[in-house]
């Protein structure tokens, strides 16, 4: 009787059945995860590259979109460079009085 009680919670499934159960519970792994993209803005200011940036994000639909050499100045209204459905993250150098510019920005999908 003691042996039966200890084995009640143990379930033995074949490898194939385990995979099927995980697939039913978690879905297809290929459809999960994060899509990360990186784009180099070049020597231009970010606000001048917004049409290209928005087109890239619309086409790729990344979870995280990093923009290097973004050159986002602190004087620019953040609404000018905001993308619908994404949070804008800037580097701390934007508040540095001697720099007042974020050389890197990240657009993070709001669903994350």
N, CA, C and O atoms as a GROMACS GRO file, in nm:
protein
  448
    1UNK      N    1   0.082  -0.119   0.000
    1UNK     CA    2   0.000   0.000   0.000
    1UNK      C    3   0.087   0.126   0.000
    1UNK      O    4   0.058   0.221  -0.072
    2UNK      N    5   0.193   0.128   0.079
    2UNK     CA    6   0.284   0.241   0.084
    2UNK      C    7   0.352   0.262  -0.052
    2UNK      O    8   0.371   0.375  -0.095
    3UNK      N    9   0.389   0.155  -0.116
    3UNK     CA   10   0.454   0.161  -0.247
    3UNK      C   11   0.358   0.217  -0.352
    3UNK      O   12   0.399   0.295  -0.438
    4UNK      N   13   0.229   0.179  -0.345
    4UNK     CA   14   0.130   0.228  -0.440
    4UNK      C   15   0.110   0.378  -0.427
    4UNK      O   16   0.099   0.448  -0.528
    5UNK      N   17   0.104   0.430  -0.306
    5UNK     CA   18   0.083   0.573  -0.284
    5UNK      C   19   0.200   0.655  -0.338
    5UNK      O   20   0.179   0.764  -0.391
    6UNK      N   21   0.321   0.605  -0.325
    6UNK     CA   22   0.436   0.682  -0.372
    6UNK      C   23   0.444   0.684  -0.524
    6UNK      O   24   0.507   0.773  -0.581
    7UNK      N   25   0.383   0.589  -0.592
    7UNK     CA   26   0.388   0.584  -0.739
    7UNK      C   27   0.268   0.650  -0.806
    7UNK      O   28   0.264   0.658  -0.928
    8UNK      N   29   0.173   0.698  -0.728
    8UNK     CA   30   0.052   0.757  -0.785
    8UNK      C   31   0.085   0.882  -0.866
    8UNK      O   32   0.028   0.903  -0.973
    9UNK      N   33   0.176   0.965  -0.818
    9UNK     CA   34   0.208   1.091  -0.886
    9UNK      C   35   0.308   1.075  -1.000
    9UNK      O   36   0.333   1.172  -1.072
   10UNK      N   37   0.363   0.959  -1.018
   10UNK     CA   38   0.459   0.938  -1.125
   10UNK      C   39   0.388   0.895  -1.253
   10UNK      O   40   0.311   0.799  -1.254
   11UNK      N   41   0.416   0.968  -1.359
   11UNK     CA   42   0.358   0.935  -1.488
   11UNK      C   43   0.474   0.916  -1.585
   11UNK      O   44   0.561   1.002  -1.598
   12UNK      N   45   0.474   0.803  -1.651
   12UNK     CA   46   0.580   0.773  -1.747
   12UNK      C   47   0.524   0.782  -1.887
   12UNK      O   48   0.432   0.708  -1.924
   13UNK      N   49   0.581   0.874  -1.966
   13UNK     CA   50   0.538   0.893  -2.104
   13UNK      C   51   0.656   0.865  -2.196
   13UNK      O   52   0.772   0.890  -2.162
   14UNK      N   53   0.624   0.814  -2.312
   14UNK     CA   54   0.730   0.797  -2.410
   14UNK      C   55   0.780   0.934  -2.455
   14UNK      O   56   0.713   1.035  -2.432
   15UNK      N   57   0.895   0.937  -2.518
   15UNK     CA   58   0.953   1.063  -2.565
   15UNK      C   59   0.857   1.132  -2.663
   15UNK      O   60   0.841   1.254  -2.660
   16UNK      N   61   0.794   1.055  -2.748
   16UNK     CA   62   0.701   1.108  -2.847
   16UNK      C   63   0.579   1.172  -2.778
   16UNK      O   64   0.536   1.280  -2.818
   17UNK      N   65   0.525   1.106  -2.676
   17UNK     CA   66   0.411   1.162  -2.602
   17UNK      C   67   0.450   1.286  -2.522
   17UNK      O   68   0.371   1.379  -2.509
   18UNK      N   69   0.573   1.287  -2.467
   18UNK     CA   70   0.620   1.405  -2.396
   18UNK      C   71   0.628   1.525  -2.490
   18UNK      O   72   0.585   1.635  -2.455
   19UNK      N   73   0.682   1.503  -2.609
   19UNK     CA   74   0.692   1.611  -2.708
   19UNK      C   75   0.554   1.662  -2.748
   19UNK      O   76   0.533   1.783  -2.761
   20UNK      N   77   0.461   1.570  -2.766
   20UNK     CA   78   0.325   1.609  -2.804
   20UNK      C   79   0.260   1.691  -2.693
   20UNK      O   80   0.194   1.791  -2.721
   21UNK      N   81   0.279   1.651  -2.569
   21UNK     CA   82   0.223   1.724  -2.455
   21UNK      C   83   0.283   1.864  -2.446
   21UNK      O   84   0.211   1.961  -2.425
   22UNK      N   85   0.414   1.875  -2.461
   22UNK     CA   86   0.480   2.006  -2.456
   22UNK      C   87   0.430   2.094  -2.570
   22UNK      O   88   0.407   2.213  -2.551
   23UNK      N   89   0.413   2.036  -2.688
   23UNK     CA   90   0.363   2.112  -2.803
   23UNK      C   91   0.221   2.162  -2.777
   23UNK      O   92   0.188   2.276  -2.812
   24UNK      N   93   0.138   2.079  -2.715
   24UNK     CA   94   0.001   2.120  -2.685
   24UNK      C   95  -0.002   2.232  -2.582
   24UNK      O   96  -0.083   2.324  -2.593
   25UNK      N   97   0.087   2.226  -2.483
   25UNK     CA   98   0.088   2.325  -2.376
   25UNK      C   99   0.158   2.455  -2.415
   25UNK      O  100   0.114   2.563  -2.376
   26UNK      N  101   0.268   2.444  -2.490
   26UNK     CA  102   0.350   2.561  -2.520
   26UNK      C  103   0.343   2.606  -2.665
   26UNK      O  104   0.395   2.713  -2.698
   27UNK      N  105   0.282   2.530  -2.750
   27UNK     CA  106   0.273   2.568  -2.891
   27UNK      C  107   0.399   2.536  -2.967
   27UNK      O  108   0.486   2.463  -2.919
   28UNK      N  109   0.407   2.590  -3.086
   28UNK     CA  110   0.522   2.567  -3.173
   28UNK      C  111   0.635   2.660  -3.133
   28UNK      O  112   0.616   2.782  -3.132
   29UNK      N  113   0.750   2.608  -3.101
   29UNK     CA  114   0.862   2.690  -3.056
   29UNK      C  115   0.908   2.788  -3.163
   29UNK      O  116   0.960   2.894  -3.131
   30UNK      N  117   0.889   2.753  -3.288
   30UNK     CA  118   0.931   2.844  -3.395
   30UNK      C  119   0.852   2.974  -3.395
   30UNK      O  120   0.900   3.075  -3.446
   31UNK      N  121   0.733   2.972  -3.339
   31UNK     CA  122   0.652   3.093  -3.337
   31UNK      C  123   0.673   3.175  -3.209
   31UNK      O  124   0.614   3.281  -3.193
   32UNK      N  125   0.757   3.126  -3.119
   32UNK     CA  126   0.783   3.197  -2.994
   32UNK      C  127   0.924   3.256  -2.997
   32UNK      O  128   1.002   3.229  -3.088
   33UNK      N  129   0.952   3.332  -2.900
   33UNK     CA  130   1.084   3.391  -2.889
   33UNK      C  131   1.083   3.536  -2.932
   33UNK      O  132   0.978   3.593  -2.960
   34UNK      N  133   1.201   3.593  -2.937
   34UNK     CA  134   1.216   3.733  -2.971
   34UNK      C  135   1.284   3.747  -3.106
   34UNK      O  136   1.374   3.670  -3.140
   35UNK      N  137   1.241   3.845  -3.181
   35UNK     CA  138   1.307   3.879  -3.306
   35UNK      C  139   1.380   4.010  -3.281
   35UNK      O  140   1.319   4.112  -3.250
   36UNK      N  141   1.513   4.005  -3.294
   36UNK     CA  142   1.598   4.120  -3.266
   36UNK      C  143   1.660   4.167  -3.397
   36UNK      O  144   1.716   4.088  -3.472
   37UNK      N  145   1.648   4.297  -3.423
   37UNK     CA  146   1.706   4.356  -3.543
   37UNK      C  147   1.791   4.475  -3.504
   37UNK      O  148   1.766   4.541  -3.403
   38UNK      N  149   1.893   4.502  -3.585
   38UNK     CA  150   1.981   4.616  -3.561
   38UNK      C  151   1.993   4.694  -3.690
   38UNK      O  152   2.003   4.637  -3.799
   39UNK      N  153   1.994   4.826  -3.678
   39UNK     CA  154   2.003   4.913  -3.793
   39UNK      C  155   2.100   5.026  -3.762
   39UNK      O  156   2.094   5.084  -3.653
   40UNK      N  157   2.188   5.056  -3.855
   40UNK     CA  158   2.282   5.165  -3.838
   40UNK      C  159   2.227   5.288  -3.909
   40UNK      O  160   2.208   5.287  -4.030
   41UNK      N  161   2.202   5.392  -3.834
   41UNK     CA  162   2.142   5.514  -3.887
   41UNK      C  163   2.242   5.596  -3.968
   41UNK      O  164   2.202   5.681  -4.048
   42UNK      N  165   2.370   5.573  -3.948
   42UNK     CA  166   2.471   5.651  -4.018
   42UNK      C  167   2.494   5.783  -3.949
   42UNK      O  168   2.473   5.796  -3.828
   43UNK      N  169   2.538   5.882  -4.024
   43UNK     CA  170   2.572   6.011  -3.963
   43UNK      C  171   2.452   6.104  -3.953
   43UNK      O  172   2.465   6.216  -3.902
   44UNK      N  173   2.335   6.061  -4.000
   44UNK     CA  174   2.214   6.145  -3.995
   44UNK      C  175   2.154   6.146  -3.856
   44UNK      O  176   2.185   6.061  -3.772
   45UNK      N  177   2.066   6.242  -3.832
   45UNK     CA  178   1.990   6.244  -3.708
   45UNK      C  179   1.870   6.151  -3.722
   45UNK      O  180   1.814   6.135  -3.830
   46UNK      N  181   1.833   6.090  -3.610
   46UNK     CA  182   1.725   5.990  -3.610
   46UNK      C  183   1.595   6.045  -3.669
   46UNK      O  184   1.529   5.977  -3.747
   47UNK      N  185   1.558   6.167  -3.633
   47UNK     CA  186   1.431   6.222  -3.680
   47UNK      C  187   1.427   6.235  -3.833
   47UNK      O  188   1.319   6.237  -3.893
   48UNK      N  189   1.545   6.244  -3.896
   48UNK     CA  190   1.550   6.254  -4.043
   48UNK      C  191   1.541   6.118  -4.111
   48UNK      O  192   1.520   6.110  -4.232
   49UNK      N  193   1.555   6.012  -4.035
   49UNK     CA  194   1.553   5.876  -4.090
   49UNK      C  195   1.425   5.800  -4.055
   49UNK      O  196   1.416   5.680  -4.078
   50UNK      N  197   1.327   5.870  -3.998
   50UNK     CA  198   1.206   5.802  -3.952
   50UNK      C  199   1.128   5.729  -4.062
   50UNK      O  200   1.079   5.620  -4.035
   51UNK      N  201   1.113   5.782  -4.183
   51UNK     CA  202   1.039   5.705  -4.285
   51UNK      C  203   1.104   5.569  -4.315
   51UNK      O  204   1.034   5.468  -4.327
   52UNK      N  205   1.237   5.567  -4.327
   52UNK     CA  206   1.307   5.439  -4.351
   52UNK      C  207   1.297   5.346  -4.231
   52UNK      O  208   1.279   5.226  -4.245
   53UNK      N  209   1.310   5.405  -4.112
   53UNK     CA  210   1.302   5.326  -3.989
   53UNK      C  211   1.164   5.263  -3.972
   53UNK      O  212   1.154   5.145  -3.940
   54UNK      N  213   1.060   5.342  -3.992
   54UNK     CA  214   0.924   5.290  -3.979
   54UNK      C  215   0.895   5.183  -4.083
   54UNK      O  216   0.828   5.084  -4.053
   55UNK      N  217   0.945   5.201  -4.205
   55UNK     CA  218   0.926   5.100  -4.310
   55UNK      C  219   0.995   4.969  -4.273
   55UNK      O  220   0.941   4.861  -4.296
   56UNK      N  221   1.115   4.978  -4.216
   56UNK     CA  222   1.189   4.858  -4.175
   56UNK      C  223   1.116   4.786  -4.063
   56UNK      O  224   1.103   4.663  -4.066
   57UNK      N  225   1.068   4.860  -3.965
   57UNK     CA  226   0.996   4.799  -3.853
   57UNK      C  227   0.865   4.737  -3.900
   57UNK      O  228   0.827   4.629  -3.853
   58UNK      N  229   0.796   4.803  -3.991
   58UNK     CA  230   0.672   4.750  -4.044
   58UNK      C  231   0.696   4.619  -4.120
   58UNK      O  232   0.616   4.525  -4.111
   59UNK      N  233   0.805   4.613  -4.193
   59UNK     CA  234   0.836   4.493  -4.271
   59UNK      C  235   0.887   4.378  -4.183
   59UNK      O  236   0.845   4.263  -4.201
   60UNK      N  237   0.976   4.408  -4.090
   60UNK     CA  238   1.041   4.305  -4.008
   60UNK      C  239   0.956   4.263  -3.889
   60UNK      O  240   0.956   4.145  -3.851
   61UNK      N  241   0.884   4.357  -3.830
   61UNK     CA  242   0.804   4.335  -3.708
   61UNK      C  243   0.888   4.273  -3.595
   61UNK      O  244   0.854   4.167  -3.542
   62UNK      N  245   0.997   4.342  -3.558
   62UNK     CA  246   1.083   4.286  -3.453
   62UNK      C  247   1.027   4.308  -3.314
   62UNK      O  248   0.944   4.396  -3.292
   63UNK      N  249   1.074   4.228  -3.221
   63UNK     CA  250   1.043   4.247  -3.080
   63UNK      C  251   1.131   4.360  -3.026
   63UNK      O  252   1.085   4.446  -2.951
   64UNK      N  253   1.256   4.356  -3.065
   64UNK     CA  254   1.355   4.456  -3.023
   64UNK      C  255   1.423   4.508  -3.148
   64UNK      O  256   1.475   4.432  -3.229
   65UNK      N  257   1.421   4.640  -3.164
   65UNK     CA  258   1.485   4.704  -3.279
   65UNK      C  259   1.587   4.804  -3.228
   65UNK      O  260   1.550   4.907  -3.173
   66UNK      N  261   1.715   4.774  -3.247
   66UNK     CA  262   1.824   4.859  -3.200
   66UNK      C  263   1.870   4.949  -3.314
   66UNK      O  264   1.884   4.905  -3.428
   67UNK      N  265   1.894   5.074  -3.282
   67UNK     CA  266   1.942   5.170  -3.382
   67UNK      C  267   2.074   5.227  -3.331
   67UNK      O  268   2.076   5.302  -3.233
   68UNK      N  269   2.183   5.191  -3.398
   68UNK     CA  270   2.313   5.248  -3.362
   68UNK      C  271   2.336   5.375  -3.442
   68UNK      O  272   2.276   5.395  -3.548
   69UNK      N  273   2.422   5.461  -3.390
   69UNK     CA  274   2.449   5.593  -3.449
   69UNK      C  275   2.318   5.669  -3.474
   69UNK      O  276   2.301   5.734  -3.577
   70UNK      N  277   2.228   5.660  -3.378
   70UNK     CA  278   2.096   5.724  -3.392
   70UNK      C  279   2.103   5.876  -3.382
   70UNK      O  280   2.020   5.946  -3.441
   71UNK      N  281   2.199   5.927  -3.308
   71UNK     CA  282   2.216   6.072  -3.294
   71UNK      C  283   2.087   6.143  -3.256
   71UNK      O  284   2.050   6.243  -3.316
   72UNK      N  285   2.020   6.091  -3.156
   72UNK     CA  286   1.896   6.153  -3.108
   72UNK      C  287   1.932   6.261  -3.006
   72UNK      O  288   1.982   6.231  -2.898
   73UNK      N  289   1.906   6.385  -3.040
   73UNK     CA  290   1.938   6.498  -2.954
   73UNK      C  291   1.831   6.517  -2.848
   73UNK      O  292   1.714   6.485  -2.872
   74UNK      N  293   1.870   6.567  -2.734
   74UNK     CA  294   1.775   6.588  -2.624
   74UNK      C  295   1.672   6.695  -2.658
   74UNK      O  296   1.564   6.698  -2.599
   75UNK      N  297   1.703   6.783  -2.752
   75UNK     CA  298   1.612   6.891  -2.789
   75UNK      C  299   1.497   6.842  -2.879
   75UNK      O  300   1.400   6.915  -2.900
   76UNK      N  301   1.508   6.722  -2.933
   76UNK     CA  302   1.405   6.668  -3.023
   76UNK      C  303   1.287   6.617  -2.941
   76UNK      O  304   1.305   6.546  -2.842
   77UNK      N  305   1.166   6.653  -2.983
   77UNK     CA  306   1.044   6.603  -2.919
   77UNK      C  307   1.037   6.452  -2.942
   77UNK      O  308   1.040   6.406  -3.056
   78UNK      N  309   1.028   6.376  -2.834
   78UNK     CA  310   1.028   6.228  -2.845
   78UNK      C  311   0.909   6.176  -2.924
   78UNK      O  312   0.916   6.065  -2.977
   79UNK      N  313   0.801   6.253  -2.934
   79UNK     CA  314   0.686   6.211  -3.015
   79UNK      C  315   0.720   6.205  -3.163
   79UNK      O  316   0.657   6.132  -3.239
   80UNK      N  317   0.821   6.283  -3.205
   80UNK     CA  318   0.864   6.282  -3.345
   80UNK      C  319   0.929   6.150  -3.384
   80UNK      O  320   0.923   6.109  -3.500
   81UNK      N  321   0.989   6.084  -3.287
   81UNK     CA  322   1.063   5.961  -3.316
   81UNK      C  323   0.997   5.838  -3.253
   81UNK      O  324   1.055   5.729  -3.254
   82UNK      N  325   0.878   5.855  -3.199
   82UNK     CA  326   0.804   5.744  -3.139
   82UNK      C  327   0.740   5.660  -3.249
   82UNK      O  328   0.693   5.715  -3.349
   83UNK      N  329   0.738   5.529  -3.231
   83UNK     CA  330   0.675   5.437  -3.326
   83UNK      C  331   0.562   5.365  -3.254
   83UNK      O  332   0.581   5.312  -3.145
   84UNK      N  333   0.446   5.364  -3.316
   84UNK     CA  334   0.326   5.302  -3.259
   84UNK      C  335   0.351   5.156  -3.224
   84UNK      O  336   0.398   5.079  -3.308
   85UNK      N  337   0.319   5.119  -3.101
   85UNK     CA  338   0.334   4.981  -3.056
   85UNK      C  339   0.470   4.951  -2.995
   85UNK      O  340   0.496   4.837  -2.955
   86UNK      N  341   0.556   5.051  -2.986
   86UNK     CA  342   0.692   5.032  -2.933
   86UNK      C  343   0.722   5.136  -2.826
   86UNK      O  344   0.676   5.250  -2.833
   87UNK      N  345   0.801   5.096  -2.727
   87UNK     CA  346   0.855   5.188  -2.627
   87UNK      C  347   0.992   5.233  -2.675
   87UNK      O  348   1.071   5.150  -2.721
   88UNK      N  349   1.021   5.360  -2.664
   88UNK     CA  350   1.150   5.415  -2.702
   88UNK      C  351   1.241   5.417  -2.581
   88UNK      O  352   1.206   5.471  -2.477
   89UNK      N  353   1.358   5.358  -2.595
   89UNK     CA  354   1.457   5.356  -2.487
   89UNK      C  355   1.582   5.426  -2.539
   89UNK      O  356   1.634   5.391  -2.645
   90UNK      N  357   1.630   5.525  -2.465
   90UNK     CA  358   1.749   5.598  -2.504
   90UNK      C  359   1.862   5.570  -2.406
   90UNK      O  360   1.839   5.518  -2.297
   91UNK      N  361   1.983   5.604  -2.446
   91UNK     CA  362   2.096   5.588  -2.355
   91UNK      C  363   2.100   5.705  -2.257
   91UNK      O  364   2.038   5.809  -2.281
   92UNK      N  365   2.170   5.688  -2.148
   92UNK     CA  366   2.177   5.790  -2.043
   92UNK      C  367   2.253   5.913  -2.088
   92UNK      O  368   2.244   6.018  -2.024
   93UNK      N  369   2.328   5.902  -2.196
   93UNK     CA  370   2.406   6.018  -2.243
   93UNK      C  371   2.316   6.132  -2.291
   93UNK      O  372   2.364   6.245  -2.307
   94UNK      N  373   2.190   6.104  -2.314
   94UNK     CA  374   2.098   6.210  -2.358
   94UNK      C  375   2.078   6.316  -2.248
   94UNK      O  376   2.044   6.430  -2.279
   95UNK      N  377   2.099   6.278  -2.123
   95UNK     CA  378   2.085   6.373  -2.012
   95UNK      C  379   2.220   6.431  -1.967
   95UNK      O  380   2.224   6.515  -1.878
   96UNK      N  381   2.327   6.387  -2.029
   96UNK     CA  382   2.460   6.438  -1.997
   96UNK      C  383   2.474   6.578  -2.057
   96UNK      O  384   2.463   6.594  -2.178
   97UNK      N  385   2.498   6.682  -1.974
   97UNK     CA  386   2.505   6.819  -2.025
   97UNK      C  387   2.611   6.841  -2.133
   97UNK      O  388   2.593   6.928  -2.219
   98UNK      N  389   2.718   6.766  -2.131
   98UNK     CA  390   2.822   6.786  -2.231
   98UNK      C  391   2.794   6.712  -2.362
   98UNK      O  392   2.856   6.742  -2.464
   99UNK      N  393   2.700   6.616  -2.361
   99UNK     CA  394   2.668   6.542  -2.483
   99UNK      C  395   2.528   6.573  -2.535
   99UNK      O  396   2.509   6.608  -2.652
  100UNK      N  397   2.430   6.560  -2.447
  100UNK     CA  398   2.288   6.583  -2.479
  100UNK      C  399   2.245   6.510  -2.606
  100UNK      O  400   2.173   6.565  -2.689
  101UNK      N  401   2.289   6.387  -2.618
  101UNK     CA  402   2.256   6.308  -2.736
  101UNK      C  403   2.263   6.159  -2.702
  101UNK      O  404   2.350   6.115  -2.627
  102UNK      N  405   2.168   6.084  -2.757
  102UNK     CA  406   2.169   5.939  -2.743
  102UNK      C  407   2.219   5.881  -2.874
  102UNK      O  408   2.152   5.891  -2.977
  103UNK      N  409   2.336   5.819  -2.872
  103UNK     CA  410   2.392   5.762  -2.994
  103UNK      C  411   2.328   5.628  -3.026
  103UNK      O  412   2.339   5.579  -3.139
  104UNK      N  413   2.262   5.569  -2.928
  104UNK     CA  414   2.195   5.440  -2.947
  104UNK      C  415   2.054   5.451  -2.891
  104UNK      O  416   2.034   5.503  -2.781
  105UNK      N  417   1.957   5.402  -2.967
  105UNK     CA  418   1.820   5.392  -2.916
  105UNK      C  419   1.770   5.252  -2.944
  105UNK      O  420   1.817   5.182  -3.033
  106UNK      N  421   1.672   5.212  -2.864
  106UNK     CA  422   1.611   5.081  -2.879
  106UNK      C  423   1.460   5.098  -2.881
  106UNK      O  424   1.404   5.170  -2.798
  107UNK      N  425   1.396   5.033  -2.975
  107UNK     CA  426   1.251   5.027  -2.979
  107UNK      C  427   1.211   4.888  -2.930
  107UNK      O  428   1.245   4.787  -2.991
  108UNK      N  429   1.138   4.885  -2.819
  108UNK     CA  430   1.096   4.759  -2.757
  108UNK      C  431   0.946   4.743  -2.775
  108UNK      O  432   0.868   4.830  -2.735
  109UNK      N  433   0.906   4.633  -2.835
  109UNK     CA  434   0.765   4.606  -2.858
  109UNK      C  435   0.691   4.612  -2.724
  109UNK      O  436   0.735   4.553  -2.625
  110UNK      N  437   0.579   4.682  -2.720
  110UNK     CA  438   0.502   4.701  -2.596
  110UNK      C  439   0.442   4.572  -2.542
  110UNK      O  440   0.402   4.568  -2.425
  111UNK      N  441   0.436   4.467  -2.623
  111UNK     CA  442   0.378   4.340  -2.578
  111UNK      C  443   0.476   4.260  -2.494
  111UNK      O  444   0.439   4.158  -2.437
  112UNK      N  445   0.601   4.306  -2.486
  112UNK     CA  446   0.703   4.233  -2.409
  112UNK      C  447   0.697   4.277  -2.264
  112UNK      O  448   0.775   4.228  -2.182
   0.00000   0.00000   0.00000
